Amino acid sequence: MMKRYLLIILLGLAVFPVCGQGVTDYYRAPDQGQQYSRLLTRYGGSTIQNRWYVALEGFVRTDRAQLDNSFNGLIESDRVTRLGGSAVIGWVYRERWAVEAGYAQMPIHTQVSVVEASSPLTFRYTNAHSAFVLRGKRLVLSTSKPWLRSGFWLSGGLWGIPNNGQREGSFSISGTRYLNMRETRVPVQLVGHTSVNGQPTTLAEVGAEYAIRLSSAVDLGFSVRKFFGLGNSITTDVSYAEKQGPVQQAQLQGDGTGMSYGTTLRYTFSTRRKMTSVLDVQGKKRSTKFL
C-alpha cells in the first residue's frame, strides 16, 4: 500500500508542472527580443570612428644656449630647468592617428655664468614665453582593447615662437684676472647685451607618450620630448676687454634646443561611433540535414 501511495505522489509531481505550463507555452518559440539582445552582447556593439578632446599638460623643460667663445674659461652657458604648461585641442581617428594644436607657456633662455668671479654671478634672460604647437601622433603599441585608448604613442610636431623684438637686459662687470697663469693681475671688463629676435622662429619636436584610460572620457598621459631649435629666439652678446688689449666677442644663442618631461590630462567631449550589426558577423557556415 505504501508503494502505491509513493508512486501516485511521484506521478503528480511530474504531471503538475506540465499542466501549469499549458500547451501554448510548451510550443512557444523563444522571445526574439531576448535572443537578439544576447547576440548583440556577444557579437555586436560599436567602434569609435573619431573623437575630439581638450588637454592640459604640465611639464619640466630644459634648454641651453649655444656659446661660441668662453674667453678661456671665464664664462659658460648653463642649462636652464623650468616648469611650463600648455593647453591643446585634438582630434583622434580610429584610435590610431591623432592631430592636436594648442598654446604653451614655454620660455627659451640664455644664461651666462662668470666662472672665475669671487662670488657666483649668473645672468638669465628669456624670450616672450609664448609658443604655438601643431603635433601629429601615431599609436604604435596598444596595451588594451582598441576602444580603451591605452598604449604607446609616437609624435612629431612644429612649434611657432612669435618673439617680440624687445631688448631683455644688459650687464657690466669690472674686475681683475690672472693672465696666462702669472702672478700679475690685469683689469678686465665684461659687458653683455640681450635682445629677442624680431622675427618668428620655429622648433621641431619628436616625442613618445604612454596614455592610460581612466574613464570613458578621461585619459592620463606621460610624455618625453626632444626639441630642435631651427632659429635663434634670444641672443646674448658679450664683449671682453683687458687693459691695453683687444676686445673679444662671444655670443649665446638661445634657439630652444632641449628636452621636456610632462604629464597630460585629456577630456574627450565628442565621440563619433559606428554601430556594428550582429548580421555582419561572419563565421563558419554549417549545413543541417533533416532526416
Buried (B, 14 or more C-beta within 10 A) or exposed (E): EEEEEEEEEEEEEEEEEEEEEEEEEEEEEEEEEEEEEEBBEEBBBEEBEBBBBBBBBEBEBBBBBBBEBBBEEBBBBBEBEBEBEBEBBBBBEEBBBBBBEBBBEBBBBBBBBBEBBEEEBEBBBBBBBBBBBBBEBEBEEBEEEBBBBBBBBBBEBBBBBBBEEBEBEBBEBEBEBEBEEEEEEBEBBBBBBBBBBEEEBBBBBEBBBBBBBEEEEEBBBEBBBEBBBBBBBBBBBBBBBBEEEEEBEBBBBBBBBBBBEBEBBBEBEEBEEEEBEBEEEEEEEEEEEEE
